[in-house]
Amino acid sequence: MLRNRGALSQRDISDILDYVCGVARRQDIFFLWRPLLRDPGDDMVAEAAVAAGAESIITHNVRDFAGLERFGIDVLTPGEFLARTRGTRK
């Protein structure tokens, strides 16, 4: 089987998910901001991020998360996030 350069193996994905589940914490949400975003399906993600005090949301769907800046939350593409974590701005 041919693999794309840079593609993650099933083991890599499993390791990442195990890590995320190991460090994640349950976040209760005591308020609703709806309607908040263009896509109502994204509102629950935004509410969880606000309640948890998240710094960023990482998504390819940046346009639909416009407005979260007022809560101090950056909305970044995966590429922008990786550039920041590598110390370079994209």
Backbone as CSV, one residue per row, in Angstrom:
resi,resn,N_x,N_y,N_z,CA_x,CA_y,CA_z,C_x,C_y,C_z
1,MET,0.843,-1.186,0.000,0.000,0.000,0.000,0.885,1.245,0.000
2,LEU,0.583,2.189,-0.857,1.318,3.443,-0.928,0.776,4.414,0.109
3,ARG,1.672,5.112,0.770,1.267,6.124,1.751,1.672,7.494,1.255
4,ASN,0.827,8.468,1.515,1.177,9.848,1.202,2.264,10.304,2.162
5,ARG,3.197,11.077,1.655,4.207,11.656,2.541,3.519,12.526,3.565
6,GLY,3.855,12.326,4.813,3.278,13.134,5.866,1.960,12.601,6.393
7,ALA,1.427,11.555,5.774,0.163,10.988,6.246,0.397,10.244,7.553
8,LEU,-0.598,10.259,8.408,-0.496,9.568,9.686,-0.931,8.121,9.543
9,SER,-0.235,7.244,10.233,-0.632,5.838,10.246,-1.786,5.653,11.227
10,GLN,-2.431,4.515,11.165,-3.503,4.211,12.117,-2.960,4.254,13.544
11,ARG,-1.743,3.798,13.746,-1.115,3.818,15.081,-0.891,5.262,15.542
12,ASP,-0.435,6.127,14.637,-0.255,7.547,14.968,-1.570,8.170,15.414
13,ILE,-2.620,7.901,14.654,-3.935,8.453,14.977,-4.417,7.940,16.326
14,SER,-4.248,6.663,16.571,-4.650,6.069,17.852,-3.880,6.707,19.006
15,ASP,-2.587,6.918,18.819,-1.763,7.548,19.865,-2.228,8.978,20.151
16,ILE,-2.550,9.724,19.101,-3.019,11.104,19.276,-4.346,11.120,20.023
17,LEU,-5.269,10.264,19.619,-6.571,10.206,20.293,-6.426,9.770,21.750
18,ASP,-5.543,8.801,22.023,-5.294,8.384,23.407,-4.762,9.546,24.231
19,TYR,-3.862,10.329,23.651,-3.316,11.486,24.359,-4.405,12.518,24.656
20,VAL,-5.187,12.853,23.643,-6.250,13.855,23.814,-7.226,13.394,24.900
21,CYS,-7.625,12.143,24.856,-8.556,11.625,25.868,-7.925,11.623,27.255
22,GLY,-6.622,11.429,27.324,-5.929,11.412,28.612,-5.804,12.780,29.258
23,VAL,-5.713,13.835,28.459,-5.540,15.181,29.019,-6.825,16.000,29.018
24,ALA,-7.850,15.500,28.346,-9.119,16.233,28.258,-9.808,16.283,29.620
25,ARG,-10.611,17.307,29.803,-11.426,17.386,31.016,-12.840,17.772,30.627
26,ARG,-13.771,17.251,31.378,-15.178,17.538,31.116,-15.449,19.000,31.457
27,GLN,-16.212,19.657,30.602,-16.526,21.065,30.823,-18.030,21.243,30.869
28,ASP,-18.544,21.596,32.038,-19.964,21.911,32.137,-20.210,23.283,31.530
29,ILE,-21.363,23.443,30.916,-21.743,24.710,30.303,-22.983,25.205,31.024
30,PHE,-22.897,26.408,31.573,-23.973,26.947,32.383,-24.746,28.061,31.686
31,PHE,-24.426,28.340,30.453,-25.105,29.409,29.740,-25.167,29.064,28.269
32,LEU,-26.084,29.675,27.584,-26.211,29.480,26.146,-26.071,30.832,25.460
33,TRP,-25.307,30.860,24.399,-25.074,32.093,23.645,-25.839,32.072,22.331
34,ARG,-26.671,31.083,22.129,-27.341,30.910,20.839,-28.399,31.963,20.589
35,PRO,-28.576,32.341,19.353,-27.712,32.025,18.213,-26.453,32.887,18.250
36,LEU,-25.346,32.270,17.937,-24.061,32.949,18.031,-23.339,32.982,16.684
37,LEU,-23.341,31.863,15.977,-22.574,31.752,14.739,-23.484,31.568,13.527
38,ARG,-22.886,31.693,12.355,-23.633,31.521,11.099,-24.275,30.146,10.999
39,ASP,-23.516,29.119,11.384,-23.998,27.741,11.319,-24.427,27.314,12.717
40,PRO,-25.722,27.126,12.960,-26.198,26.754,14.293,-25.555,25.474,14.831
41,GLY,-25.107,24.608,13.936,-24.432,23.381,14.365,-23.088,23.641,15.026
42,ASP,-22.507,24.824,14.803,-21.219,25.172,15.401,-21.372,25.859,16.758
43,ASP,-22.593,26.252,17.110,-22.800,26.987,18.363,-22.345,26.199,19.588
44,MET,-22.586,24.882,19.607,-22.187,24.105,20.785,-20.668,24.051,20.934
45,VAL,-19.953,24.070,19.834,-18.490,24.103,19.891,-18.036,25.436,20.474
46,ALA,-18.649,26.520,20.008,-18.307,27.853,20.504,-18.635,27.975,21.991
47,GLU,-19.789,27.476,22.406,-20.175,27.550,23.817,-19.202,26.783,24.703
48,ALA,-18.792,25.603,24.264,-17.824,24.821,25.039,-16.483,25.554,25.118
49,ALA,-16.065,26.167,24.022,-14.802,26.898,24.009,-14.848,28.097,24.949
50,VAL,-15.953,28.841,24.939,-16.090,29.995,25.830,-16.099,29.536,27.290
51,ALA,-16.882,28.516,27.602,-16.989,28.022,28.976,-15.663,27.490,29.498
52,ALA,-14.873,26.887,28.617,-13.595,26.307,29.019,-12.468,27.331,29.041
53,GLY,-12.734,28.536,28.553,-11.679,29.538,28.485,-10.629,29.200,27.439
54,ALA,-11.074,28.592,26.340,-10.144,28.192,25.277,-9.462,29.406,24.663
55,GLU,-8.223,29.221,24.255,-7.482,30.269,23.557,-7.773,30.245,22.068
56,SER,-8.023,29.043,21.535,-8.173,28.891,20.090,-9.143,27.782,19.749
57,ILE,-9.712,27.895,18.556,-10.427,26.799,17.906,-9.688,26.554,16.603
58,ILE,-9.361,25.288,16.341,-8.637,24.918,15.134,-9.632,24.269,14.180
59,THR,-9.802,24.851,12.982,-10.793,24.363,12.032,-10.452,24.817,10.619
60,HIS,-10.910,24.045,9.656,-10.834,24.498,8.263,-12.007,25.428,7.954
61,ASN,-12.961,25.485,8.866,-14.205,26.232,8.688,-14.124,27.588,9.400
62,VAL,-13.072,28.333,9.155,-12.811,29.593,9.860,-13.948,30.593,9.664
63,ARG,-14.472,30.692,8.472,-15.507,31.686,8.171,-16.740,31.543,9.067
64,ASP,-17.138,30.309,9.355,-18.331,30.104,10.169,-18.111,30.371,11.653
65,PHE,-16.861,30.552,12.075,-16.578,30.848,13.481,-16.247,32.322,13.703
66,ALA,-16.497,33.155,12.707,-16.256,34.595,12.839,-17.091,35.146,13.991
67,GLY,-16.487,35.998,14.794,-17.180,36.606,15.925,-16.676,36.124,17.269
68,LEU,-15.921,35.030,17.274,-15.423,34.522,18.553,-14.292,35.379,19.115
69,GLU,-13.782,36.299,18.302,-12.719,37.189,18.777,-13.201,37.995,19.986
70,ARG,-14.488,38.314,20.030,-15.010,39.105,21.152,-14.919,38.363,22.474
71,PHE,-14.712,37.039,22.412,-14.517,36.237,23.613,-13.031,35.939,23.849
72,GLY,-12.172,36.521,23.029,-10.739,36.290,23.163,-10.287,34.954,22.609
73,ILE,-11.057,34.399,21.689,-10.728,33.097,21.110,-10.267,33.293,19.677
74,ASP,-9.061,32.822,19.374,-8.544,32.849,18.008,-9.139,31.680,17.241
75,VAL,-9.492,31.904,16.000,-9.972,30.839,15.116,-8.899,30.653,14.052
76,LEU,-8.279,29.482,14.058,-7.128,29.223,13.206,-7.353,28.007,12.330
77,THR,-6.768,28.033,11.137,-6.724,26.820,10.329,-5.658,25.909,10.924
78,PRO,-5.684,24.622,10.596,-4.618,23.737,11.089,-3.227,24.233,10.691
79,GLY,-3.097,24.759,9.483,-1.796,25.277,9.036,-1.331,26.461,9.864
80,GLU,-2.259,27.377,10.173,-1.913,28.525,11.016,-1.514,28.072,12.418
81,PHE,-2.241,27.101,12.946,-1.915,26.567,14.272,-0.525,25.943,14.280
82,LEU,-0.230,25.123,13.273,1.091,24.492,13.209,2.195,25.531,13.064
83,ALA,1.942,26.563,12.259,2.944,27.624,12.098,3.200,28.316,13.440
84,ARG,2.160,28.571,14.217,2.338,29.208,15.530,3.085,28.302,16.497
85,THR,2.759,27.013,16.473,3.427,26.108,17.406,4.881,25.873,17.022
86,ARG,5.217,26.115,15.780,6.602,26.001,15.329,7.345,27.315,15.484
87,GLY,6.663,28.336,15.980,7.307,29.623,16.223,7.360,30.537,15.023
88,THR,6.638,30.185,13.975,6.596,31.048,12.793,5.150,31.433,12.546
89,ARG,4.930,32.638,12.110,3.582,33.118,11.788,3.306,32.856,10.325
90,LYS,2.125,32.357,10.035,1.741,32.105,8.649,0.962,33.282,8.123
